[in-house]
Amino acid sequence: MTQTGLKRRAIADDTTRMARRHIRRTLLALGVAIAAPAVAVSSASASTWASASVQAVVAAQLLPDTTVDTFGPDRPLDHATLALLVWGSVPGSIATTDLPLDGEPATIGELDAAFVQAYGLSSAAQAAHDGLVAAGYLPRDDAGTEIVARLLSLRYNHPAADDALELADFEIATRAEAAYTTAVALGGVDRTSVARVVARIASLPQTTGERHRVIDRAVGLIGRPYVWGGTWDDTTGGPAGFQLHGGYDCSGLVWRTMAYAPGASRAAGRRLGGRTTYDMASTTAKARKLPPSRVRPGDVLLFSPRGRKARWQEVDHSAIAIGNGLMIQSSNEGVTLTVWAYGHYAHTFAFGKSVLSG
């Protein structure tokens, strides 16, 4: 590295150190505890899934006086800790974000929003929300933020056996979840898809009748987690019975919005052909398999690694088309909105299936 480069790095490092000292003094003045408790909290707990992320956060020295042994991954995340994690992992964000510095617990939605703001994408999140409203839907207030956060891959999908650890946007975040998001930020995020997706949301077509009602239900669930076998909003599982946490797998989201929702059409449930993606694929006659050009908002989208050549046994993912090349799905990122008209989903698209009237 040149002398100029070394000098710039030294200045940047000094700036970061001064910012962290300022944050520490501010938090102490407010009486906010930023050090770990005197009694070490064991890392050998339900949140050992985040051990690599915790190590990355500790190695980056984002939380003063905190070690891996005292991190406490299962403790609730508080606003002050969240601020330290954001400012320490996203360069320059201390000057561009307005985050609370208190000991109150932070939700998953607040965790996502803090990082979206740090990356300068709050306006994109608002545009996504406003685009859904303009199309006639009723999204939650944080729907745009959750869409952007998931496009940035800030959320972790727990293995099926650990689905009880999944959290929705309105639930209190753990320090383990915050560590994971922070580790993603430390490694760098890809923002390229955000602008493309948001632009498509701004041009969503208007829908009516049963198709509109189904999409509106799905829009209202943005920010819920992916839960294997999940079909309902809580652990009762609705008509399908108990599940480890509220949330949905891919076909579960389709059933939740098209068949299980109060007021849903019984005919739509019959036309789906069965609860699983395999069922939906196997019960679709060849003549009724929709190519991309014939897919309409509210149609079911079915995907396979073999794309249009797939047999029904090879179809392994489903989603709901909402128009303009966009779909709502429950996948690794939870319930969110993304593009299927190009990229990975365009290559793996098997066929569409129409089950709704209108």
Secondary structure, 3 states (H helix, E strand, C coil): CCHHHHHHHHHHHHHHHHHHHHHHHHHHHCCCCCCCCCCCCCCCCCCHHHHHHHHHHHHCCCCCCCCCCCCCCCCECEHHHHHHHHHHHCCCHHHCCCCCCCCCECEHHHHHHHHHHHCCCHHHHHHHHHHHHHCCCCCCCCHHHHHHHHHCCCCCCCCHHHHHHCCCCCCECEHHHHHHHHHHHHHCCCCHHHHHHHHHHCCCCCCCHHHHHHHHHHHCCCCCCECCCCEECCCCCHHHCCCCCCEECHHHHHHHHHHHCCCCCHHHHHHHCCCCHHHHHHCCCHHHCECHHHCCCCCEEEECCCHHHCCHHHCCEEEEEEECCEEEEEECCEEEEEECCCCHHHHHEEEEECCCCC
